[in-house]
Amino acid sequence: MLLLCFVSIKLFAQNDTTGKKNDTTIVNISNEAGNKKKWSESEAGTRVFYGQRLINAKTVEVLRKGVMAFTVVHTFADIAGKGGGFKNFFGLDGVSDAQIGFQIGLGNHLNLALQHTVGFLDKFSIQHFYEAGLKYQFMNQGVNGNPFSLTAYGNIVSTGQKVDPADSLENSFRTYSDRLSELFQLMIARRFGAISLQLSGTFLHTNLVIPGDQNNLLSIGGAIRFPLGKKLFIISDYFHSFRSQESINTWKTKGLEFTPKDVFGIGVEILTAGHVFHLNFTNARNILENRFLPQTTDSWGKGQFRWGFTLTRNFTVFRDKKNK
């Protein structure tokens, strides 16, 4: 897989425009009289990250109006530890989670996200998540002298999991609202030369949890991207969730062997013609923020981390008539 990734760099190389200010494209257009003229489009500001996602974290970037991103995210099973090793082909014989999603620019600062995530399933978890979210960029680094980029993201997630008639389970749904969770995230990022840094504050509310667990969860995350070359970058992100002691004790007393762990991911970003490809390693089994923030129990130290990849392709769905 690594070899094929590097071959694609050689064959489909494109320049990384991240961080370029006031990139100017000269195009020929026709005015109402039919006369051709030169028109200059100036893209102000700094592109702090190249894509909408790193490993587990979303980025401050948004799509321009009329542009749609199609994303596929996939994580395999454990590389090492009890569940990994050669018997499981270092995790490649198994699947932890998968997601397909669309994000479209409704405006130059407002995006709509629609995603479906399978979700990691064990006897205590639920699957089949449908997400609708809005992403809005308040500030872009370099525009009007802004020192950083500031973006907010909010979602509502529903599950299609079957109802379990037993009580005290995650899928002991009694009403439709029991299936829902809501997340709000505020991201601030800045590019320092060739290095991009981001901080993310997150509030998650889960409508139905097991008795003794917490409905509201605060988390803080960080992310970094730095280059190894023009088309190859190291990316990493990290999340810490502030769980109550009551919640931790609840899971332990139920014999679920639930010990919350911080989420850490590291990988490489590869730029090809028209695509952004990430090869990831993370201890998070779930892809969806609404799940990996409260549900991550795997430890890097025990070999409970896994391969994963993210593939993104952008399309122009419609053109902004005001900005040709």
C-alpha positions as CSV (number, residue, x, y, z in Angstrom):
1,M,0.0,0.0,0.0
2,L,2.8,2.4,0.9
3,L,4.6,1.6,-2.4
4,L,1.5,2.3,-4.4
5,C,1.0,5.6,-2.6
6,F,4.5,6.8,-3.5
7,V,4.1,5.7,-7.1
8,S,1.0,7.8,-7.4
9,I,2.9,10.8,-6.3
10,K,5.3,10.4,-9.2
11,L,2.7,9.9,-11.8
12,F,0.0,12.4,-10.6
13,A,1.9,15.1,-8.9
14,Q,0.4,18.5,-8.3
15,N,1.6,21.5,-6.5
16,D,0.5,22.2,-2.9
17,T,-1.2,25.5,-2.9
18,T,-1.6,25.5,0.9
19,G,-0.7,28.8,2.4
20,K,-0.5,30.8,-0.8
21,K,-1.9,34.2,-0.4
22,N,-3.7,36.1,-3.2
23,D,-3.4,33.4,-5.8
24,T,-4.4,35.0,-9.1
25,T,-5.9,33.1,-12.0
26,I,-6.3,34.9,-15.3
27,V,-9.1,33.6,-17.4
28,N,-10.8,34.6,-20.7
29,I,-14.5,35.4,-20.5
30,S,-16.9,37.0,-22.8
31,N,-18.9,40.1,-21.9
32,E,-22.4,40.8,-23.1
33,A,-21.2,42.4,-26.3
34,G,-19.3,39.2,-27.2
35,N,-15.9,40.8,-26.7
36,K,-13.3,38.7,-24.9
37,K,-11.5,40.3,-22.0
38,K,-9.1,39.3,-19.3
39,W,-10.5,38.8,-15.8
40,S,-8.5,38.4,-12.6
41,E,-9.9,36.4,-9.7
42,S,-8.0,36.9,-6.5
43,E,-8.3,34.2,-3.8
44,A,-7.5,36.1,-0.6
45,G,-6.3,34.6,2.6
46,T,-4.2,31.6,3.7
47,R,-5.1,28.0,3.2
48,V,-4.1,26.6,6.6
49,F,-4.8,22.9,5.7
50,Y,-5.3,21.3,2.3
51,G,-8.5,19.3,3.1
52,Q,-11.5,19.2,5.3
53,R,-10.2,16.4,7.5
54,L,-7.0,15.1,9.0
55,I,-7.1,11.8,10.8
56,N,-9.9,12.0,13.4
57,A,-10.2,15.8,13.4
58,K,-12.0,18.2,11.0
59,T,-10.1,21.3,9.9
60,V,-11.0,25.0,9.7
61,E,-11.1,24.8,5.9
62,V,-14.4,25.2,4.0
63,L,-15.3,24.6,0.4
64,R,-16.1,27.5,-1.9
65,K,-19.7,28.0,-3.1
66,G,-20.7,25.3,-5.6
67,V,-17.9,22.9,-4.8
68,M,-18.6,19.4,-3.3
69,A,-16.2,17.0,-1.6
70,F,-16.8,13.3,-1.7
71,T,-14.9,11.5,1.1
72,V,-14.4,7.8,2.0
73,V,-12.9,7.0,5.4
74,H,-12.0,3.4,6.4
75,T,-10.3,1.9,9.5
76,F,-9.1,-1.7,9.9
77,A,-8.6,-3.9,12.9
78,D,-5.8,-3.9,15.5
79,I,-2.2,-4.1,14.1
80,A,-0.8,-5.7,17.2
81,G,-1.9,-6.9,20.6
82,K,-4.3,-9.8,21.2
83,G,-6.5,-8.8,18.2
84,G,-3.7,-8.2,15.7
85,G,-0.5,-9.7,14.5
86,F,0.1,-12.1,11.6
87,K,-3.0,-14.2,12.3
88,N,-5.1,-11.2,11.4
89,F,-2.7,-9.9,8.8
90,F,-1.9,-7.0,11.1
91,G,-5.5,-5.8,11.1
92,L,-6.1,-5.8,7.4
93,D,-8.4,-8.8,7.6
94,G,-10.8,-6.9,9.8
95,V,-12.8,-3.7,9.7
96,S,-13.4,-1.3,12.6
97,D,-15.4,1.3,10.9
98,A,-16.2,3.0,7.5
99,Q,-17.8,6.2,6.4
100,I,-18.9,7.9,3.2
101,G,-19.8,11.5,3.1
102,F,-20.6,14.6,1.0
103,Q,-19.8,18.2,1.9
104,I,-21.0,21.0,-0.4
105,G,-20.4,24.8,-0.4
106,L,-23.7,26.5,0.0
107,G,-21.7,29.8,0.2
108,N,-18.1,30.7,0.3
109,H,-18.2,30.4,4.1
110,L,-21.1,28.0,4.7
111,N,-21.0,24.2,4.0
112,L,-23.5,21.4,4.4
113,A,-22.2,17.9,5.4
114,L,-24.2,14.7,4.9
115,Q,-22.5,11.5,6.0
116,H,-23.2,7.8,6.8
117,T,-21.0,5.9,9.2
118,V,-21.2,2.2,9.9
119,G,-19.9,2.5,13.5
120,F,-17.8,0.0,15.5
121,L,-20.0,-2.7,17.0
122,D,-19.6,-4.9,20.1
123,K,-22.2,-6.2,22.5
124,F,-22.4,-2.8,24.2
125,S,-22.4,-0.5,21.2
126,I,-24.6,0.7,18.4
127,Q,-24.2,1.1,14.7
128,H,-25.6,2.8,11.5
129,F,-25.2,6.5,12.0
130,Y,-26.7,9.3,9.8
131,E,-25.1,12.7,10.2
132,A,-26.2,16.2,9.0
133,G,-24.0,19.1,9.8
134,L,-23.2,22.7,9.1
135,K,-19.8,24.2,8.9
136,Y,-19.2,28.0,8.9
137,Q,-15.9,29.9,8.7
138,F,-16.0,33.2,10.6
139,M,-12.4,34.2,9.9
140,N,-9.8,33.3,7.4
141,Q,-6.1,33.9,8.2
142,G,-4.7,36.8,6.1
143,V,-8.1,38.3,5.2
144,N,-8.4,41.8,6.5
145,G,-5.3,41.2,8.6
146,N,-6.8,38.2,10.5
147,P,-4.0,36.4,12.4
148,F,-5.8,33.0,12.3
149,S,-8.7,31.1,10.9
150,L,-11.9,30.4,13.0
151,T,-14.5,27.9,12.0
152,A,-17.5,26.3,13.8
153,Y,-19.1,23.0,13.1
154,G,-22.4,21.5,14.4
155,N,-24.1,18.3,13.7
156,I,-27.1,16.1,14.6
157,V,-26.6,12.4,14.4
158,S,-29.3,9.6,14.4
159,T,-28.8,5.9,14.6
160,G,-30.7,3.2,12.7
161,Q,-29.9,0.5,15.3
162,K,-32.7,-1.9,16.2
163,V,-34.3,-1.4,19.6
164,D,-33.3,-3.7,22.3
165,P,-36.2,-4.5,24.7
166,A,-33.8,-4.8,27.6
167,D,-33.2,-1.7,29.9
168,S,-30.0,0.2,30.6
169,L,-28.5,-0.3,27.1
170,E,-27.5,2.3,24.5
171,N,-30.2,1.1,22.2
172,S,-33.0,0.8,24.8
173,F,-34.8,3.4,22.8
174,R,-38.2,4.5,23.9
175,T,-38.7,7.6,21.6
176,Y,-37.0,8.8,18.5
177,S,-35.1,11.5,20.4
178,D,-33.3,8.7,22.2
179,R,-31.5,7.9,19.0
180,L,-30.0,11.4,18.6
181,S,-26.8,13.1,19.7
182,E,-25.6,16.6,18.9
183,L,-22.1,18.1,18.7
184,F,-20.8,21.6,18.5
185,Q,-17.1,22.3,17.7
186,L,-15.1,25.5,17.5
187,M,-11.8,25.3,15.6
188,I,-9.0,27.9,15.6
189,A,-6.0,27.4,13.4
190,R,-2.9,29.3,12.1
191,R,-0.2,28.6,9.6
192,F,3.3,29.4,10.7
193,G,5.5,29.2,7.6
194,A,5.1,25.6,6.3
195,I,3.6,24.3,9.6
196,S,-0.2,24.3,10.3
197,L,-1.5,24.1,13.9
198,Q,-5.1,23.8,15.1
199,L,-7.0,23.7,18.4
200,S,-10.6,22.3,18.7
201,G,-13.0,22.7,21.5
202,T,-15.9,20.3,21.4
203,F,-19.2,19.9,23.3
204,L,-21.1,16.6,22.8
205,H,-24.6,15.9,24.0
206,T,-25.9,12.3,23.8
207,N,-29.6,12.0,24.5
208,L,-29.6,8.4,25.8
209,V,-26.7,6.9,27.8
210,I,-26.5,4.0,30.1
211,P,-27.5,4.8,33.8
212,G,-24.6,6.6,35.5
213,D,-22.9,7.7,32.4
214,Q,-22.8,11.4,31.4
215,N,-25.0,13.0,28.7
216,N,-22.7,16.0,28.2
217,L,-19.0,15.6,27.4
218,L,-16.4,18.3,26.9
219,S,-13.3,17.6,24.8
220,I,-10.3,19.5,23.6
221,G,-8.2,18.6,20.6
222,G,-5.1,19.6,18.8
223,A,-3.8,19.0,15.2
224,I,-0.6,19.6,13.3
225,R,0.5,19.3,9.6
226,F,4.1,19.8,8.5
227,P,5.8,19.0,5.1
228,L,8.3,16.3,4.2
229,G,8.3,17.5,0.6
230,K,6.0,19.4,-1.8
231,K,3.5,16.6,-2.0
232,L,4.1,14.6,1.2
233,F,3.1,15.8,4.7
234,I,3.0,14.4,8.2
235,I,-0.3,14.9,9.9
236,S,-1.4,14.2,13.5
237,D,-4.3,15.0,15.8
238,Y,-5.1,14.3,19.5
239,F,-8.3,14.6,21.6
240,H,-8.8,14.5,25.4
241,S,-12.3,14.1,26.8
242,F,-13.2,15.3,30.3
243,R,-15.1,12.4,31.8
244,S,-16.6,12.4,35.2
245,Q,-15.4,9.9,37.8
246,E,-19.0,8.7,38.2
247,S,-19.1,7.8,34.5
248,I,-15.8,6.0,34.7
249,N,-16.9,4.0,37.7
250,T,-20.2,3.2,36.1
251,W,-18.6,1.4,33.2
252,K,-16.1,-0.4,35.5
253,T,-18.8,-1.6,37.9
254,K,-20.8,-3.0,35.1
255,G,-17.9,-5.2,34.1
256,L,-17.5,-3.6,30.7
257,E,-13.7,-3.1,31.1
258,F,-14.2,0.4,29.9
259,T,-11.2,2.6,30.6
260,P,-11.4,5.9,28.7
261,K,-8.4,6.7,26.6
262,D,-7.3,9.8,24.8
263,V,-7.5,9.6,21.0
264,F,-4.2,10.0,19.1
265,G,-3.7,9.6,15.4
266,I,-0.7,10.1,13.1
267,G,-0.2,9.6,9.4
268,V,0.8,10.9,6.1
269,E,-1.0,13.2,3.6
270,I,-0.3,12.6,-0.1
271,L,-1.4,15.0,-2.7
272,T,-2.2,13.6,-6.2
273,A,-4.0,15.0,-9.2
274,G,-7.5,15.9,-8.0
275,H,-7.3,13.8,-4.8
276,V,-6.1,14.1,-1.2
277,F,-5.1,10.7,0.3
278,H,-4.3,10.1,4.0
279,L,-2.8,6.9,5.3
280,N,-3.6,6.9,9.1
281,F,-2.8,5.1,12.3
282,T,-5.1,5.7,15.3
283,N,-6.3,4.0,18.5
284,A,-9.9,5.2,17.7
285,R,-12.2,2.4,16.5
286,N,-15.0,4.8,15.6
287,I,-14.7,7.5,12.9
288,L,-17.6,9.7,14.0
289,E,-16.8,12.3,16.6
290,N,-20.0,11.6,18.4
291,R,-18.7,8.1,19.0
292,F,-15.0,8.2,19.3
293,L,-14.9,11.0,21.9
294,P,-16.9,9.0,24.5
295,Q,-16.2,5.5,23.4
296,T,-12.4,5.1,22.8
297,T,-10.9,2.5,25.2
298,D,-8.0,1.2,23.1
299,S,-4.4,1.8,24.1
300,W,-1.4,2.4,21.8
301,G,0.8,0.7,24.4
302,K,-1.2,-2.5,24.1
303,G,-0.9,-2.5,20.3
304,Q,-4.6,-1.5,20.0
305,F,-4.1,0.9,17.0
306,R,-5.0,0.3,13.4
307,W,-4.4,1.2,9.8
308,G,-6.9,3.5,8.1
309,F,-7.2,5.7,5.1
310,T,-9.1,8.8,3.9
311,L,-9.7,9.6,0.3
312,T,-11.2,12.9,-0.8
313,R,-12.2,14.1,-4.3
314,N,-13.6,17.6,-5.0
315,F,-16.2,18.3,-7.7
316,T,-17.8,21.5,-9.1
317,V,-21.6,21.0,-8.7
318,F,-22.6,24.5,-9.8
319,R,-20.8,27.7,-10.5
320,D,-21.3,31.0,-8.6
321,K,-22.6,33.4,-11.2
322,K,-21.5,36.4,-9.2
323,N,-17.9,35.1,-9.1
324,K,-17.4,33.5,-12.5
